[in-house]
Amino acid sequence: MILRVLFDGLWEGASVIAIAFLVNRCVPQRNATTRYAVWFATLLALLVVPVLTVLSNAGALLLAVVQPHAAVAEHTWKISLLPGQPLMHGAAVFFAPALRWIPALWLLGAGVCLGRLGASLVRIGRLRKGATPSQTADDVLISADIAIPIAVGFRKPAIIIPRHLFETLAAADLDRIIAHERAHLRRHDVPGNLVQRLIEAILFFNPWVYFAGRNLALEREAACDDWAVRRTGDAGEYAAFLATLARRICTTRAPLATPSALGSRHELVERIERLAGSAPHGLTVNYYTIGEPLCFLYC
């Protein structure tokens, strides 16, 4: 059963991704919240659909529907393997032992990924325990042990700001960071990110999971950008601030279990261009001011 679920998830995942892509083509680029919901549902479907297919035997029923039938027995379609029977038998004998190892390899890989996720949760717990409260707000903490602002917590959500940013940023820029991170808390992105990471750990071998996860993280950050812009001012100024901040911390990696996610240069440019396009008079993005190497501030 496990083997069928693993293999069915590959070809069924392609269909699920195609449907999600077509649905999001109908959703405006500015509606990041809806696009995020589509990709989150897609990620859940990548896990659930193969399991339901196997448990309900839907795959076998689908094959039975498309299989041609005839009223007369002699007109029934058959696959003749007489010339290749020895070859097919030899291949089956060769691959059968290897197939037995696939569930074991999957368990090993999933265990390693889940172990990394658990270690990240422990690290975040230690960061929060060692952080000090700020005078800005009750849910804002300051820590010298992290370089990227993050949103943490399930029962008591909070924002952890790096001490060097808290002490050096202008008040307006600090408000932008807090507004973005507070959007993660109000959208419940912390538990949502945990669900995403759990699915990625369980289906670590499935490339469609990472494709959906990348788009999910991008729309999540876009939704929080929009939330922050509505509360702090101009989208163009926010985009410029994002580029400057990314240049300062571009070598830093965010903890795995936070709503932050690793990204690429293309993702950062896409995020800034999206904000620039929503500015009242537009914004010219000077990529040379962003810096090298460039990273995506998924915080």
Residue frames relative to the residue before (quaternion, step in Angstrom):
aa qw qx qy qz dx dy dz
M 1.0000 0.0000 0.0000 0.0000 0.00 0.00 0.00
I 0.6465 0.5214 -0.3235 0.4533 3.59 0.93 -0.90
L 0.6481 0.5303 -0.3185 0.4442 3.55 0.97 -0.88
R 0.6592 0.5051 -0.3093 0.4632 3.57 0.96 -0.81
V 0.6402 0.5199 -0.3268 0.4616 3.56 0.98 -0.81
L 0.6638 0.5189 -0.3105 0.4401 3.59 0.91 -0.89
F 0.7226 0.4321 -0.2526 0.4768 3.57 0.87 -0.95
D 0.6291 0.5277 -0.3439 0.4555 3.60 1.02 -0.71
G 0.6180 0.5748 -0.3452 0.4106 3.57 1.08 -0.68
L 0.6123 0.5664 -0.3536 0.4234 3.60 1.14 -0.52
W 0.7561 0.3613 -0.2278 0.4958 3.59 0.73 -1.00
E 0.6375 0.5028 -0.3391 0.4751 3.59 1.07 -0.59
G 0.5957 0.5760 -0.3588 0.4297 3.57 1.13 -0.63
A 0.6114 0.5498 -0.3495 0.4492 3.57 1.05 -0.70
S 0.6597 0.4990 -0.3037 0.4729 3.58 1.00 -0.82
V 0.6479 0.5200 -0.3176 0.4571 3.59 0.97 -0.86
I 0.6578 0.5022 -0.3062 0.4705 3.59 0.94 -0.88
A 0.6393 0.5286 -0.3309 0.4499 3.59 0.96 -0.82
I 0.6502 0.5057 -0.3155 0.4711 3.59 0.98 -0.82
A 0.6581 0.5071 -0.3120 0.4609 3.59 0.92 -0.90
F 0.6389 0.5309 -0.3238 0.4528 3.57 0.99 -0.81
L 0.6736 0.4888 -0.2954 0.4691 3.58 0.94 -0.87
V 0.6331 0.5252 -0.3340 0.4602 3.59 1.02 -0.77
N 0.7012 0.4669 -0.2792 0.4609 3.59 0.88 -0.90
R 0.5502 0.5867 -0.4049 0.4349 3.58 1.19 -0.30
C 0.6799 0.4695 -0.2729 0.4928 3.56 1.22 -0.52
V 0.6398 0.5026 -0.3217 0.4842 3.60 1.27 -0.19
P 0.4965 -0.6685 0.4550 0.3156 3.64 -0.79 0.92
Q 0.5967 -0.5936 0.4160 0.3443 3.55 -1.11 0.74
R 0.6520 0.5346 -0.3170 0.4343 3.58 1.06 -0.67
N 0.6570 0.5060 -0.3136 0.4625 3.59 1.16 -0.49
A 0.0573 -0.8547 0.5159 0.0042 3.55 0.52 1.22
T 0.6046 0.5776 -0.3618 0.4122 3.60 1.05 -0.68
T 0.6773 0.4691 -0.2897 0.4871 3.58 0.94 -0.87
R 0.6496 0.5128 -0.3197 0.4613 3.59 0.95 -0.82
Y 0.6112 0.5344 -0.3375 0.4764 3.57 1.11 -0.68
A 0.6529 0.5168 -0.3155 0.4552 3.59 0.93 -0.89
V 0.6310 0.5298 -0.3353 0.4569 3.60 1.02 -0.76
W 0.7064 0.4502 -0.2755 0.4715 3.60 0.85 -0.90
F 0.6128 0.5262 -0.3622 0.4652 3.59 1.08 -0.56
A 0.6451 0.4964 -0.3129 0.4894 3.60 1.00 -0.81
T 0.6177 0.5438 -0.3397 0.4554 3.58 1.09 -0.70
L 0.6521 0.5164 -0.3153 0.4568 3.55 0.95 -0.88
L 0.6451 0.5022 -0.3168 0.4810 3.59 1.00 -0.79
A 0.6515 0.5261 -0.3162 0.4459 3.58 0.99 -0.84
L 0.6107 0.5594 -0.3535 0.4349 3.59 1.06 -0.67
L 0.6851 0.4480 -0.2751 0.5043 3.58 1.17 -0.54
V 0.7446 0.4542 -0.2290 0.4323 3.56 0.85 -1.02
V 0.6476 0.5733 -0.3368 0.3722 3.59 0.85 -0.96
P 0.6793 0.4706 -0.3313 0.4554 3.69 0.76 -0.81
V 0.6374 0.5244 -0.3341 0.4550 3.59 1.03 -0.75
L 0.6732 0.4852 -0.2957 0.4732 3.58 0.91 -0.90
T 0.6151 0.5571 -0.3472 0.4367 3.57 1.05 -0.72
V 0.6912 0.4632 -0.2795 0.4791 3.56 0.92 -0.89
L 0.6876 0.4933 -0.2950 0.4437 3.59 0.86 -0.95
S 0.7411 0.3857 -0.2249 0.5014 3.57 1.02 -0.75
N 0.3729 -0.7414 0.4728 0.2963 3.56 1.32 -0.11
A 0.2350 0.8099 -0.5080 0.1754 3.56 1.14 0.64
G 0.6037 0.5714 -0.3643 0.4199 3.56 1.07 -0.64
A 0.6692 0.4856 -0.2985 0.4767 3.56 0.94 -0.87
L 0.6386 0.5199 -0.3314 0.4605 3.60 1.02 -0.74
L 0.6340 0.5278 -0.3353 0.4551 3.57 1.03 -0.76
L 0.6563 0.4983 -0.3121 0.4728 3.57 0.97 -0.82
A 0.6349 0.5348 -0.3303 0.4492 3.56 1.05 -0.73
V 0.6393 0.5307 -0.3264 0.4507 3.58 1.09 -0.70
V 0.7484 0.4044 -0.2265 0.4744 3.57 0.87 -0.94
Q 0.5360 0.6189 -0.4201 0.3914 3.60 1.18 -0.24
P 0.4219 -0.7216 0.4832 0.2604 3.64 -0.73 0.97
H 0.1264 -0.7748 0.6169 0.0565 3.54 -1.08 0.80
A 0.1122 -0.7787 0.6138 0.0656 3.55 -1.15 0.54
A 0.5579 -0.6250 0.4335 0.3318 3.52 -1.14 0.64
V 0.7343 0.3591 -0.2094 0.5367 3.56 1.11 -0.65
A 0.5447 -0.6651 0.4022 0.3149 3.54 -0.84 0.97
E 0.6760 0.5150 -0.3185 0.4199 3.57 0.96 -0.84
H 0.6676 0.4859 -0.3083 0.4723 3.62 1.26 -0.27
T 0.4457 0.6917 -0.4551 0.3402 3.58 1.27 0.07
W 0.4396 -0.6955 0.5001 0.2701 3.57 -0.91 0.93
K 0.0103 -0.7811 0.6239 -0.0203 3.52 -1.02 0.89
I 0.3287 -0.7106 0.5841 0.2141 3.53 -1.19 0.58
S 0.1857 -0.7989 0.5664 0.0805 3.54 -0.55 1.16
L 0.0597 -0.8052 0.5899 -0.0086 3.54 -0.71 1.12
L 0.2480 0.8127 -0.5020 0.1612 3.56 1.19 0.40
P 0.6989 0.4550 -0.3191 0.4502 3.67 0.77 -0.83
G 0.7891 0.3404 -0.1718 0.4816 3.57 1.03 -0.70
Q 0.3225 0.7858 -0.4878 0.2017 3.58 1.18 0.21
P 0.6617 0.4838 -0.3417 0.4597 3.66 0.80 -0.75
L 0.6514 0.5168 -0.3197 0.4543 3.58 1.02 -0.83
M 0.6716 0.4945 -0.3003 0.4628 3.58 0.91 -0.92
H 0.6428 0.5206 -0.3219 0.4606 3.56 0.99 -0.78
G 0.6570 0.5103 -0.3121 0.4589 3.56 0.98 -0.82
A 0.6431 0.5154 -0.3208 0.4668 3.57 1.04 -0.79
A 0.6408 0.5254 -0.3244 0.4561 3.57 1.02 -0.83
V 0.6487 0.5147 -0.3138 0.4645 3.58 0.98 -0.83
F 0.6722 0.5098 -0.2986 0.4461 3.57 1.03 -0.83
F 0.7638 0.4029 -0.2089 0.4589 3.61 0.85 -0.98
A 0.5149 0.6725 -0.4215 0.3241 3.60 1.14 -0.45
P 0.6771 0.4662 -0.3277 0.4657 3.68 0.81 -0.78
A 0.6384 0.5325 -0.3394 0.4400 3.60 1.03 -0.74
L 0.6354 0.5422 -0.3317 0.4385 3.58 1.02 -0.78
R 0.6116 0.5614 -0.3525 0.4320 3.59 1.09 -0.62
W 0.6773 0.5010 -0.2938 0.4515 3.58 1.14 -0.59
I 0.5129 0.6755 -0.4193 0.3238 3.60 1.17 -0.40
P 0.6641 0.4773 -0.3421 0.4627 3.70 0.79 -0.77
A 0.6435 0.5201 -0.3305 0.4540 3.59 1.01 -0.76
L 0.6565 0.4983 -0.3093 0.4743 3.58 1.00 -0.82
W 0.6253 0.5297 -0.3382 0.4625 3.57 1.08 -0.72
L 0.6497 0.5084 -0.3173 0.4678 3.59 0.94 -0.85
L 0.6468 0.5156 -0.3234 0.4596 3.58 0.98 -0.80
G 0.6844 0.4851 -0.2894 0.4609 3.58 0.86 -0.94
A 0.6570 0.4993 -0.3116 0.4711 3.57 0.94 -0.86
G 0.6344 0.5367 -0.3295 0.4483 3.59 1.03 -0.76
V 0.6451 0.5100 -0.3203 0.4703 3.58 1.00 -0.81
C 0.6735 0.4947 -0.2961 0.4626 3.60 0.91 -0.92
L 0.6624 0.4856 -0.3089 0.4796 3.58 0.97 -0.80
G 0.6106 0.5473 -0.3435 0.4579 3.58 1.11 -0.63
R 0.6374 0.5123 -0.3187 0.4793 3.59 1.02 -0.80
L 0.6512 0.5107 -0.3152 0.4646 3.55 0.99 -0.83
G 0.6471 0.5140 -0.3164 0.4658 3.58 0.98 -0.82
A 0.6455 0.5132 -0.3215 0.4654 3.59 0.98 -0.80
S 0.6357 0.5214 -0.3302 0.4637 3.58 1.07 -0.72
L 0.6345 0.5224 -0.3293 0.4647 3.59 1.01 -0.76
V 0.6393 0.5154 -0.3203 0.4723 3.58 1.01 -0.80
R 0.6504 0.5177 -0.3158 0.4574 3.57 0.97 -0.85
I 0.6566 0.5041 -0.3168 0.4630 3.58 0.93 -0.84
G 0.6238 0.5386 -0.3377 0.4547 3.58 1.04 -0.76
R 0.6648 0.4916 -0.3031 0.4738 3.56 0.99 -0.79
L 0.6256 0.5370 -0.3367 0.4548 3.57 1.04 -0.77
R 0.6801 0.4780 -0.2997 0.4682 3.55 0.91 -0.86
K 0.6445 0.5257 -0.3326 0.4446 3.58 0.96 -0.76
G 0.7314 0.4223 -0.2371 0.4801 3.58 1.05 -0.75
A 0.5377 0.6303 -0.4077 0.3839 3.60 1.24 -0.14
T 0.3240 -0.7411 0.5597 0.1805 3.55 -1.22 0.58
P 0.5315 -0.6334 0.4461 0.3424 3.61 -0.99 0.71
S 0.3165 -0.7273 0.5761 0.1975 3.54 -1.19 0.61
Q 0.5260 -0.6221 0.4743 0.3338 3.54 -1.28 0.21
T 0.4916 0.6811 -0.4189 0.3449 3.58 1.28 -0.07
A 0.7642 -0.1849 0.1725 0.5934 3.57 0.86 -1.02
D 0.6409 -0.5572 0.3703 0.3763 3.55 -1.21 0.47
D 0.7388 0.4164 -0.2322 0.4763 3.59 1.05 -0.72
V 0.5963 0.5430 -0.3657 0.4646 3.61 1.24 0.24
L 0.0709 -0.7953 0.6021 -0.0084 3.55 -0.74 1.15
I 0.2833 -0.7448 0.5833 0.1575 3.55 -1.26 0.50
S 0.0342 0.7989 -0.5980 0.0544 3.57 -0.95 0.92
A 0.3395 -0.7294 0.5619 0.1923 3.53 -1.09 0.80
D 0.6201 0.5815 -0.3252 0.4142 3.59 1.28 -0.11
I 0.7311 0.3142 -0.2215 0.5636 3.59 1.23 0.17
A 0.3110 -0.7799 0.5216 0.1516 3.57 -1.09 0.73
I 0.7190 0.3699 -0.2317 0.5409 3.60 1.26 -0.16
P 0.4667 -0.6577 0.5016 0.3129 3.61 -0.90 0.80
I 0.0119 -0.8070 0.5896 -0.0308 3.58 -0.92 0.90
A 0.3335 -0.6824 0.6097 0.2267 3.51 -1.37 0.40
V 0.0173 -0.8182 0.5724 -0.0513 3.57 -0.77 1.03
G 0.6956 0.5236 -0.3455 0.3501 3.50 -1.37 0.16
F 0.2533 -0.7569 0.5892 0.1254 3.51 -1.17 0.79
R 0.7600 0.3187 -0.1884 0.5341 3.59 0.77 -0.99
K 0.7829 0.1106 -0.0521 0.6100 3.58 1.05 -0.80
P 0.1629 -0.8272 0.5309 0.0855 3.60 0.21 1.24
A 0.0221 0.7888 -0.6129 0.0397 3.54 -1.15 0.67
I 0.3572 -0.6932 0.5851 0.2225 3.51 -1.39 0.27
I 0.1448 -0.7750 0.6100 0.0793 3.56 -0.90 0.93
I 0.1276 -0.7930 0.5952 0.0237 3.55 -0.71 1.18
P 0.4838 -0.6487 0.4902 0.3239 3.63 -0.90 0.80
R 0.5512 -0.6458 0.4119 0.3308 3.57 -0.91 0.88
H 0.6654 0.5118 -0.3292 0.4323 3.60 0.91 -0.82
L 0.6449 0.4837 -0.3292 0.4917 3.61 1.10 -0.55
F 0.6419 0.5401 -0.3248 0.4367 3.56 0.96 -0.86
E 0.7360 0.4323 -0.2332 0.4660 3.57 1.02 -0.79
T 0.7589 0.4018 -0.2048 0.4698 3.60 1.12 -0.51
L 0.6255 0.5560 -0.3561 0.4156 3.61 1.07 -0.53
A 0.5326 -0.5901 0.4983 0.3460 3.52 -1.23 0.53
A 0.6653 -0.5301 0.3495 0.3927 3.54 -1.21 0.54
A 0.6527 0.5158 -0.3220 0.4518 3.61 0.96 -0.80
D 0.6667 0.4901 -0.3051 0.4714 3.59 0.98 -0.82
L 0.6295 0.5229 -0.3331 0.4683 3.57 1.03 -0.73
D 0.6240 0.5305 -0.3332 0.4670 3.57 1.05 -0.73
R 0.6270 0.5341 -0.3394 0.4543 3.60 1.04 -0.71
I 0.6474 0.5093 -0.3193 0.4686 3.58 0.95 -0.83
I 0.6808 0.4889 -0.2951 0.4587 3.56 0.81 -0.98
A 0.6415 0.5215 -0.3298 0.4558 3.60 0.98 -0.80
H 0.6530 0.5093 -0.3163 0.4628 3.60 0.96 -0.82
E 0.6978 0.4627 -0.2782 0.4707 3.57 0.85 -0.95
R 0.6317 0.5230 -0.3390 0.4610 3.59 1.05 -0.70
A 0.5810 0.5631 -0.3698 0.4567 3.58 1.15 -0.54
H 0.6072 0.5402 -0.3485 0.4669 3.60 1.06 -0.72
L 0.6729 0.4997 -0.3039 0.4529 3.57 0.92 -0.89
R 0.7087 0.4651 -0.2742 0.4541 3.58 0.84 -0.91
R 0.6714 0.4641 -0.2889 0.5004 3.58 1.19 -0.49
H 0.3807 -0.7341 0.4666 0.3138 3.59 1.33 -0.11
D 0.2142 0.8122 -0.5101 0.1848 3.56 0.98 0.87
V 0.5570 0.6088 -0.4044 0.3944 3.60 1.15 -0.44
P 0.7101 0.3853 -0.2748 0.5213 3.66 0.75 -0.87
G 0.6054 0.5577 -0.3622 0.4374 3.60 1.08 -0.61
N 0.6488 0.5049 -0.3123 0.4760 3.57 1.02 -0.79
L 0.6232 0.5376 -0.3419 0.4537 3.58 1.06 -0.74
V 0.6274 0.5192 -0.3331 0.4753 3.60 1.00 -0.78
Q 0.6406 0.5240 -0.3225 0.4594 3.57 0.95 -0.87
R 0.6954 0.4757 -0.2872 0.4557 3.59 0.83 -0.93
L 0.6170 0.5357 -0.3487 0.4590 3.59 1.08 -0.65
I 0.6623 0.4880 -0.3076 0.4781 3.59 0.93 -0.86
E 0.6480 0.5091 -0.3215 0.4664 3.59 0.97 -0.78
A 0.6457 0.5073 -0.3251 0.4690 3.59 1.08 -0.64
I 0.6789 0.4875 -0.2926 0.4645 3.58 0.94 -0.88
L 0.7798 0.2531 -0.1212 0.5597 3.57 0.98 -0.88
F 0.0942 0.8549 -0.5039 0.0803 3.56 0.98 0.85
F 0.6684 0.5192 -0.2886 0.4476 3.60 1.15 -0.58
N 0.6383 0.5623 -0.3099 0.4248 3.59 1.24 -0.42
P 0.3443 -0.7692 0.4917 0.2193 3.65 -0.43 1.11
W 0.5927 0.5842 -0.3758 0.4076 3.61 1.13 -0.55
V 0.5871 0.5755 -0.3663 0.4359 3.59 1.15 -0.56
Y 0.6900 0.4641 -0.2851 0.4767 3.58 0.93 -0.84
F 0.5980 0.5454 -0.3593 0.4646 3.58 1.12 -0.59
A 0.6754 0.4684 -0.2855 0.4929 3.57 0.92 -0.90
G 0.6536 0.5284 -0.3148 0.4410 3.60 0.96 -0.82
R 0.6352 0.5225 -0.3323 0.4617 3.57 1.01 -0.76
N 0.6862 0.4634 -0.2847 0.4830 3.59 0.90 -0.88
L 0.6024 0.5573 -0.3459 0.4548 3.57 1.11 -0.70
A 0.6816 0.4811 -0.2901 0.4689 3.59 0.86 -0.95
L 0.6428 0.5319 -0.3289 0.4424 3.58 0.99 -0.79
E 0.6957 0.4522 -0.2785 0.4838 3.59 0.90 -0.89
R 0.5916 0.5595 -0.3646 0.4517 3.59 1.11 -0.58
E 0.6850 0.4665 -0.2834 0.4825 3.57 0.91 -0.90
A 0.6238 0.5344 -0.3411 0.4572 3.58 1.05 -0.72
A 0.6426 0.5159 -0.3247 0.4642 3.58 0.97 -0.82
C 0.6758 0.4714 -0.2995 0.4811 3.60 0.97 -0.80
D 0.5885 0.5498 -0.3688 0.4641 3.60 1.11 -0.60
D 0.6604 0.5067 -0.3087 0.4603 3.57 0.90 -0.93
W 0.6415 0.5272 -0.3178 0.4578 3.57 0.99 -0.86
A 0.6787 0.4873 -0.2890 0.4673 3.57 0.96 -0.89
V 0.6412 0.5285 -0.3323 0.4462 3.60 0.97 -0.80
R 0.6461 0.5309 -0.3273 0.4400 3.58 0.97 -0.80
R 0.7507 0.4000 -0.2094 0.4823 3.58 1.13 -0.56
T 0.7673 0.3597 -0.1945 0.4940 3.58 1.17 -0.39
G 0.7217 -0.4582 0.2667 0.4451 3.62 1.15 -0.18
D 0.8660 -0.1767 0.1342 0.4481 3.50 -1.27 -0.68
A 0.4919 -0.6723 0.4743 0.2847 3.58 -1.01 0.90
G 0.6227 0.5509 -0.3432 0.4370 3.59 1.05 -0.69
E 0.6537 0.4952 -0.3104 0.4807 3.56 0.97 -0.82
Y 0.6353 0.5248 -0.3294 0.4609 3.57 1.02 -0.76
A 0.6472 0.5168 -0.3196 0.4604 3.60 0.98 -0.82
A 0.6526 0.5053 -0.3119 0.4707 3.58 0.97 -0.83
F 0.6379 0.5171 -0.3178 0.4741 3.57 1.02 -0.81
L 0.6377 0.5358 -0.3246 0.4483 3.59 0.98 -0.85
A 0.6552 0.5081 -0.3095 0.4655 3.58 0.97 -0.85
T 0.6619 0.5024 -0.3030 0.4666 3.57 0.96 -0.85
L 0.6680 0.4975 -0.3029 0.4632 3.57 0.93 -0.88
A 0.6402 0.5239 -0.3274 0.4566 3.59 0.99 -0.80
R 0.6288 0.5358 -0.3381 0.4507 3.57 1.05 -0.68
R 0.6679 0.5203 -0.2998 0.4397 3.57 1.04 -0.73
I 0.8125 0.2268 -0.0888 0.5296 3.57 1.00 -0.77
C 0.2742 0.8278 -0.4650 0.1530 3.58 1.18 0.46
T 0.6823 0.4726 -0.3085 0.4647 3.63 1.14 -0.29
T 0.5808 0.6109 -0.3580 0.4016 3.58 1.26 0.03
R 0.2429 -0.7558 0.5926 0.1360 3.56 -1.06 0.80
A 0.3860 -0.7282 0.5229 0.2173 3.53 -0.97 0.90
P 0.5966 -0.5577 0.4215 0.3942 3.61 -1.13 0.49
L 0.5847 -0.6339 0.3924 0.3198 3.55 -1.04 0.87
A 0.7534 0.4385 -0.2162 0.4397 3.58 0.94 -0.89
T 0.5497 0.5659 -0.4247 0.4441 3.61 1.20 0.35
P 0.6420 -0.5050 0.3831 0.4314 3.61 -1.22 0.14
S 0.5179 0.6091 -0.4297 0.4197 3.58 1.24 -0.07
A 0.0440 -0.7889 0.6128 0.0169 3.56 -1.20 0.55
L 0.5369 -0.6098 0.4679 0.3478 3.56 -1.10 0.63
G 0.0359 -0.8078 0.5883 -0.0038 3.55 -1.02 0.76
S 0.4777 -0.6650 0.5068 0.2697 3.51 -1.36 0.03
R 0.7029 -0.4277 0.3489 0.4487 3.54 -1.33 0.05
H 0.6412 0.5378 -0.3276 0.4386 3.57 0.94 -0.87
E 0.6611 0.5132 -0.3133 0.4489 3.59 0.96 -0.81
L 0.6503 0.5055 -0.3250 0.4647 3.58 0.97 -0.79
V 0.6485 0.5052 -0.3183 0.4722 3.57 0.95 -0.86
E 0.6433 0.5228 -0.3201 0.4587 3.58 0.99 -0.81
R 0.6610 0.5094 -0.3051 0.4588 3.56 0.97 -0.83
I 0.6773 0.4763 -0.2935 0.4777 3.59 0.94 -0.87
E 0.6470 0.5164 -0.3237 0.4582 3.59 0.96 -0.81
R 0.6162 0.5385 -0.3505 0.4554 3.58 1.04 -0.68
L 0.6704 0.4751 -0.2907 0.4902 3.57 0.97 -0.85
A 0.6439 0.5279 -0.3257 0.4479 3.57 1.00 -0.81
G 0.6530 0.5295 -0.3133 0.4418 3.56 1.03 -0.74
S 0.6912 0.4607 -0.2785 0.4822 3.57 1.18 -0.48
A 0.4619 0.6725 -0.4577 0.3534 3.59 1.27 -0.04
P 0.6404 -0.5725 0.3474 0.3762 3.62 -1.04 0.73
H 0.8052 0.1742 -0.0811 0.5610 3.60 0.89 -0.90
G 0.6046 -0.5600 0.3590 0.4382 3.56 1.20 0.39
L 0.1612 -0.7724 0.6067 0.0966 3.55 -1.28 0.23
T 0.3058 -0.7369 0.5747 0.1821 3.54 -0.85 0.97
V 0.2376 -0.7851 0.5594 0.1192 3.55 -0.63 1.16
N 0.1637 -0.7730 0.6086 0.0727 3.55 -0.62 1.15
Y 0.2906 -0.8118 0.4800 0.1614 3.54 -0.14 1.29
Y 0.5986 0.5712 -0.3709 0.4217 3.59 1.14 -0.43
T 0.6392 0.5166 -0.3391 0.4577 3.60 1.19 -0.36
I 0.5718 0.6082 -0.3870 0.3917 3.56 1.21 -0.26
G 0.4441 -0.7261 0.4309 0.2999 3.57 1.06 -0.63
E 0.2362 -0.7417 0.6125 0.1373 3.53 -1.32 0.40
P 0.5390 -0.2641 -0.7973 0.0641 1.57 -1.81 1.68
L 0.4016 -0.7350 0.5034 0.2126 3.57 -1.09 0.68
C 0.0437 -0.7958 0.6035 0.0243 3.55 -0.93 0.81
F 0.4765 -0.6604 0.5021 0.2911 3.54 -1.26 0.38
L 0.3077 -0.7553 0.5525 0.1721 3.58 -0.69 1.10
Y 0.0103 0.7952 -0.6029 0.0640 3.56 0.01 1.34
C 0.2774 0.7783 -0.5179 0.2215 3.61 0.20 1.19
